[in-house]
Every structure is written in structure tokens, then in C-alpha cells.
Amino acid sequence: MLLAVAFSAVLRVRVIADGALGPGFARALLLAAALASLLMAASLLIAQRDYKRMLAYSSIEHMGLLALGAAVGGPLASAAVLLHVLGHGLAKSVLFLGAGRILQVTGTTRTDGVRALAARHPLLAAAFGLGVLALAGLPPFSLFASELALLRAGIARAARPAGRRRPRSSSSS
């Protein structure tokens, strides 16, 4: 949940930066941060064999996706970012609770030390497995829907001509 709070602070700063510096600066900064965190998380996840650290590194990856959505901007990307925050928080909570219980029953955080978990603790293995599938962004989980919406928002943004902006609605007093 702390990641969601930290990311909300980033979004608030973006609003201020957009007003003071124009939307291009914050967008470029968020895009660079997103790509850097996605690259770093992927490289760290490949070699990791500690399941609790894998969960932590996947949080870096998911925050990169949130930064990417914030860089894209627009109503669809904003809705996707909020859905992603919710889905990530729920899935990660299940996984960290499950990881703690797996550590209790196996005595290790190494993936190669967890043997026959499904046979000995089927409910724990099922909950952890579903959490991993959700975190991987597979259907029918909300992270799949949010990642698909982020992709659609990115494609829509790329398809718009560079000079064309949507007019802001202004209310008359």
C-alpha cells in the first residue's frame, strides 16, 4: 500500500510540473523512469532465486508500468493506472502473506528449497499460485485489464497527430 501512496505523490507533482513546465517535461521524465525501472526489474528478476526478493523486484516492474501509464496520460490511461494500483495491492498482499507462510512451513526463501508444497499445503499453494498468475497479468485478473487498457491508451496516444490536442473544457462562471 505504501507504493500506491508514493505513486500518488508522483501524480500530484506531475500536475504541478505540467502547469509550471508544460506537459512535455513530466511526460519525458516519467517515460525515462518507467523504462529504467522496467529494464532494471527484468534484469534483477531473471537471476533471482529468492521468492520474497522476486516479489519485491516485481513491485519495481509494476511501478514502472504505472509511470508509463502516467506518461501516456488521458482518461483511459488514468483509469488503467488506478485499476493497476488496486490490483497490484491486492495481489501483492496475498503473495506476501503466502510467502510468509511458505517460509514458516519450509524454513527457506529459496525457490529450490520449496518442494511438494501443493501436496503438503494445497490451499496455500493454490492461493500463492493464483496470486502469481494475477501478478503476471493473466486474464481474468484486474492486472490484465489494466495492462490492456494501458496498451490501448498508448496506441491511441501514438496515433494522434503530434500537434493535435484535445480541447480542455472550461466552465463559465
C-alpha positions, 0 to 999 in steps of 0.5 A: 500500500505504501507504493500506491501512496508514493505513486500518488505523490508522483501524480500530484507533482506531475500536475504541478510540473505540467502547469509550471513546465508544460506537459512535455517535461513530466511526460519525458521524465516519467517515460525515462523512469518507467523504462529504467525501472522496467529494464532494471526489474527484468534484469534483477528478476531473471537471476533471482532465486529468492521468492520474497526478493522476486516479489519485491523486484516485481513491485519495481516492474509494476511501478514502472508500468504505472509511470508509463501509464502516467506518461501516456496520460488521458482518461483511459490511461488514468483509469488503467493506472488506478485499476493497476494500483488496486490490483497490484495491492491486492495481489501483492498482499496475498503473495506476501502473506503466502510467502510468509507462510511458505517460509514458516512451513519450509524454513527457506526463501529459496525457490529450490528449497520449496518442494511438494508444497501443493501436496503438503499445503494445497490451499496455500499453494493454490492461493500463492499460485493464483496470486502469481498468475494475477501478478503476471497479468493473466486474464481474468485478473484486474492486472490484465485489464489494466495492462490492456487498457494501458496498451490501448491508451498508448496506441491511441496516444501514438496515433494522434497527430503530434500537434493535435490536442484535445480541447480542455473544457472550461466552465463559465462562471 
